[in-house]
Amino acid sequence: MRAALITLLAMLLLAAPARAEDRLDRAATGLKAAPLYVHPELDFLIPERDRTLILTALRDAYLPFDVKVVVMPSVEADESGGEADRMLWALNDRLPKVKRLLIGVDQRGNFELLKVNLSRNVDVPFELEYGATGEDGPTTIVPRLRGVFQIAATAEDDGYSYQRDRPTEPLDPLPENRPDDYLDDIGDDGTPDWLIVLACAIAGLFTGAVCWAGSFLFRDFRRA
């Protein structure tokens, strides 16, 4: 399992942007046909037996709203920028507009939940959302998803529930798309280089003026 994860991460780092651009379209097409979509690169993470168990647990939960589970690797080369919540929002844009709970599962077996027009407080504890660390994480995906379904089924419709805002800040360009001088104008603390140079020049002039005035005072003192 560890070797497979390492190989997958290496493949993701080298993933071509052209392939990543349409992966969300393919995922949305799969989610329109079924409540579970597993990206081909993560077939090893959710084998057929586990997929059957997930669908059975979802059906047995009798949830009165749409639930979609998408198992997708995080990559920077699509509109999500490698951020799970952006990916879920982008997928929701491609799906019919209904009340929905979107559950994302990444290559590490971690969950990301997005409530869309749901007035239920689906409060998932940390141990269900992230699970165990190391090699045990992927093996607990099925029971953790079952736990999420059960929590969602028992959550009361109170007319209002907290929902995170959709990310709106622009994404940084991919390394291969950045101009050569992309980082030249940014200092370590985010201060433009020209401002740092100007501040140093002013400080130098001020120091020189103080030293020049001090030399006159020192010379007058010696004459006295």
CORQUIPE-V583192 format. One record per pair of residues at least 4 apart in sequence whose ideal C-beta (glycine too) atoms are under 7 Angstrom apart, sorted by sequence separation. I is the first residue (numbers start at 1). GAP is how many residues later the second one is. If there is no record, write none. Layout:
i=I gap=GAP
i=I gap=GAP
This chain:
i=1 gap=4
i=2 gap=4
i=3 gap=4
i=4 gap=4
i=5 gap=4
i=6 gap=4
i=7 gap=4
i=8 gap=4
i=9 gap=4
i=10 gap=4
i=11 gap=4
i=15 gap=4
i=17 gap=4
i=19 gap=4
i=22 gap=4
i=23 gap=4
i=24 gap=4
i=25 gap=4
i=26 gap=4
i=27 gap=4
i=28 gap=4
i=30 gap=4
i=38 gap=4
i=42 gap=4
i=46 gap=4
i=48 gap=4
i=49 gap=4
i=50 gap=4
i=51 gap=4
i=52 gap=4
i=53 gap=4
i=54 gap=4
i=55 gap=4
i=56 gap=4
i=57 gap=4
i=63 gap=4
i=83 gap=4
i=84 gap=4
i=85 gap=4
i=86 gap=4
i=87 gap=4
i=88 gap=4
i=89 gap=4
i=91 gap=4
i=105 gap=4
i=106 gap=4
i=124 gap=4
i=126 gap=4
i=127 gap=4
i=132 gap=4
i=133 gap=4
i=136 gap=4
i=140 gap=4
i=141 gap=4
i=142 gap=4
i=143 gap=4
i=144 gap=4
i=145 gap=4
i=146 gap=4
i=147 gap=4
i=148 gap=4
i=149 gap=4
i=150 gap=4
i=151 gap=4
i=173 gap=4
i=178 gap=4
i=181 gap=4
i=186 gap=4
i=187 gap=4
i=191 gap=4
i=193 gap=4
i=194 gap=4
i=195 gap=4
i=196 gap=4
i=197 gap=4
i=198 gap=4
i=199 gap=4
i=200 gap=4
i=201 gap=4
i=202 gap=4
i=203 gap=4
i=204 gap=4
i=205 gap=4
i=206 gap=4
i=207 gap=4
i=208 gap=4
i=209 gap=4
i=210 gap=4
i=211 gap=4
i=213 gap=4
i=214 gap=4
i=215 gap=4
i=216 gap=4
i=217 gap=4
i=218 gap=4
i=219 gap=4
i=220 gap=4
i=15 gap=5
i=38 gap=5
i=46 gap=5
i=76 gap=5
i=81 gap=5
i=124 gap=5
i=132 gap=5
i=173 gap=5
i=187 gap=5
i=191 gap=5
i=31 gap=6
i=76 gap=6
i=80 gap=6
i=105 gap=6
i=131 gap=6
i=186 gap=6
i=187 gap=6
i=30 gap=7
i=75 gap=7
i=79 gap=7
i=80 gap=7
i=104 gap=7
i=115 gap=7
i=185 gap=7
i=38 gap=8
i=74 gap=8
i=92 gap=8
i=103 gap=8
i=104 gap=8
i=132 gap=8
i=185 gap=8
i=58 gap=9
i=113 gap=9
i=131 gap=9
i=184 gap=9
i=187 gap=9
i=27 gap=10
i=74 gap=10
i=80 gap=10
i=92 gap=10
i=103 gap=10
i=79 gap=11
i=91 gap=11
i=113 gap=11
i=27 gap=12
i=101 gap=12
i=102 gap=12
i=38 gap=13
i=131 gap=13
i=88 gap=14
i=101 gap=14
i=102 gap=14
i=36 gap=15
i=54 gap=15
i=72 gap=15
i=88 gap=16
i=100 gap=16
i=128 gap=16
i=87 gap=17
i=99 gap=17
i=101 gap=17
i=36 gap=18
i=99 gap=18
i=111 gap=18
i=36 gap=19
i=99 gap=19
i=128 gap=19
i=35 gap=20
i=84 gap=20
i=110 gap=20
i=128 gap=20
i=70 gap=21
i=101 gap=21
i=84 gap=22
i=92 gap=22
i=109 gap=22
i=35 gap=23
i=88 gap=24
i=92 gap=24
i=124 gap=24
i=46 gap=25
i=89 gap=25
i=45 gap=26
i=88 gap=26
i=85 gap=27
i=124 gap=27
i=84 gap=28
i=109 gap=28
i=123 gap=28
i=42 gap=29
i=85 gap=29
i=108 gap=29
i=109 gap=29
i=122 gap=29
i=11 gap=30
i=122 gap=30
i=42 gap=31
i=35 gap=32
i=39 gap=32
i=41 gap=32
i=66 gap=32
i=68 gap=32
i=72 gap=32
i=74 gap=32
i=109 gap=32
i=120 gap=32
i=8 gap=33
i=35 gap=33
i=36 gap=33
i=37 gap=33
i=38 gap=33
i=39 gap=33
i=66 gap=33
i=73 gap=33
i=74 gap=33
i=111 gap=33
i=122 gap=33
i=35 gap=34
i=37 gap=34
i=39 gap=34
i=65 gap=34
i=66 gap=34
i=67 gap=34
i=68 gap=34
i=69 gap=34
i=70 gap=34
i=71 gap=34
i=72 gap=34
i=73 gap=34
i=121 gap=34
i=65 gap=35
i=120 gap=35
i=65 gap=36
i=69 gap=36
i=105 gap=36
i=120 gap=36
i=31 gap=37
i=120 gap=37
i=121 gap=37
i=119 gap=38
i=31 gap=39
i=119 gap=39
i=4 gap=40
i=119 gap=40
i=121 gap=40
i=119 gap=41
i=120 gap=41
i=119 gap=42
i=27 gap=43
i=118 gap=43
i=27 gap=45
i=103 gap=45
i=115 gap=48
i=101 gap=51
i=65 gap=53
i=24 gap=54
i=20 gap=55
i=23 gap=55
i=20 gap=57
i=21 gap=57
i=20 gap=58
i=15 gap=60
i=17 gap=60
i=31 gap=60
i=12 gap=61
i=15 gap=62
i=45 gap=62
i=12 gap=63
i=28 gap=63
i=32 gap=63
i=27 gap=64
i=31 gap=64
i=45 gap=64
i=8 gap=65
i=42 gap=65
i=24 gap=66
i=28 gap=66
i=24 gap=67
i=28 gap=67
i=25 gap=69
i=24 gap=70
i=69 gap=76
i=89 gap=77
i=85 gap=79
i=86 gap=81
i=85 gap=82
i=83 gap=84
i=63 gap=86
i=54 gap=88
i=57 gap=88
i=61 gap=88
i=53 gap=89
i=57 gap=89
i=61 gap=89
i=63 gap=89
i=63 gap=90
i=81 gap=90
i=50 gap=91
i=54 gap=91
i=58 gap=91
i=61 gap=91
i=62 gap=91
i=50 gap=92
i=57 gap=92
i=61 gap=92
i=45 gap=93
i=46 gap=95
i=77 gap=97
i=76 gap=98
i=8 gap=99
i=5 gap=102
i=2 gap=133
i=1 gap=134
i=1 gap=137
i=17 gap=157
